[in-house]
């Protein structure tokens, strides 16, 4: 196929690129360092629409005219994506606390409750807020509060409590995950804890659907904790109601290290299993009744039952964005069954992505959306490619060969999905589960054959008080799944850790993956492979920070000649310390402090000083240390406010810098470069 023919072959795949262009517009919005006026998106749509209309009326009989038309259509889709992202920020965003508040009296409506593991109490989301000494205009739509004493804490109740509130934390380092932005789009503008048990002001006078399902989740969690052991109850609740707060930390770590963590998040796997179990179960029951089987379209009836059951399950599990995306995809599959169309196609995936991004544009920057769509797209593209060969073999297969083909399909599914999502795991979590294929081959069938059918049976039997046998079977399956997770996580070299990758690597890898999967022809796929190699080169030569400073300014880490991080304290800002180690590819290692014999910093009561990559670094605790070191140091970092001196190339970072711009990273190779979370994020609604 020549180059012109290869471009002509893309005409049948143009629809697949619509959500890609739409997503590019959303990504452009989130990449801006400032919040654009609302009219810019509308103006861009009108301008791009006018260009598209002009080119649409022309003949498309040459590669140039056709290519111009396609590019104008892509530009229009990107502008629509940009406009949708602006609207999503206005609709879903919230006011964020500018500073810490409290202790203060807070009155609010309990929207949801999550029980925490052990005796840590509960975490509740409150809405309809009245906060002492805070104007309504500055009051967030929701806050998240942890209660040690949670008697009477129940969804639907209006409560009051004495609460200490803080603004949501920003990223722990430039380029790291932005917790504040995540909570902003959930409508949560403050987090904190209560000094007192909640005082119930009034019970709900009426019940709505959300309140009904919240109470139902609470009752189901209670039934699970009553009938299951403490080890498995948290995971069983996560699989049925989506509540993961009660999962033990060691089990959570094992599931992540083994590559099975996706089984704890209600997403495509769970919704597909629920729909599939209901579809085949109902169809089997109807087929067993000849009168119904011969007179009614039982396949379509089963599809309707499966869709209704999947929708109920998603709402029960909290209906977060990944679950909504999975339900939409499942609905399209079942609709295709009802309309006698192919239930699995890239067009359905593209349409599903477009709908999700239209109503929740911020989902694009979430790892769940990225990993789930990468896995589904890769699986469908691969099996579309091998379908003729696979159908030819399976049509002639006997029982033994079909068993072999089932195992082969399971292996291929794990390999393809693991490869597609592995890059996102490396970028977002700095780790890759080496034995993920093995663990998924063992755990996914177990989940589909034992755990999820038992979960569905328990929900059906629960209104009659007969759920105990089903929960017992589910608990056995959960114990086996945990055994698989701990076994594979304990194998030698089970997890590969890498240091933080640059955004350029993410853009090149994501773009090349899309190009490889959607392009018809090998020239485009060759370009995709080249872009992947370029992304790896960017990652290989990406410099890591030599100094980290936390958002509070109370914790500093410097990188020694051995590549290890050494911390100014082993007690302060432990969350930041853990994340810095992960970003450096050293997750799980015990933090080393400046007291270590190999530490590059020497300390006294006034501060610390050391030489890093030929640069003098001084950590200032007192003003005396500042005046002693200001002529010696190239970089001065203070836990206290420091004078704004900028003599020569000296860099001075004080307490006010950290309060204004959050966590900092300093690079000392070939000069002194400073990045901060604030400078990276710019002036956006979710920043301070």
Helices and strands as residue ranges (DSSP letters): H 3-8, G 9-17, H 18-31, H 38-56, H 63-92, E 101-115, E 122-131, G 136-138, E 142-147, E 158-166, H 179-185, E 188-194, E 199-202, H 209-227, H 230-241, H 249-257, G 261-264, H 268-287, H 290-295, H 298-316, H 321-338, H 346-359, G 361-365, H 367-395, H 399-429, E 431-433, H 436-446, I 447-451, H 452-462, H 468-489, E 495-497, H 503-518, H 522-540, E 547-549, E 556-559, E 565-567, H 574-583, E 592-593, E 601-603, E 607-612, E 615-620, H 623-629, E 635-638, E 651-653, H 655-661, E 664-667, E 673-676, H 677-681
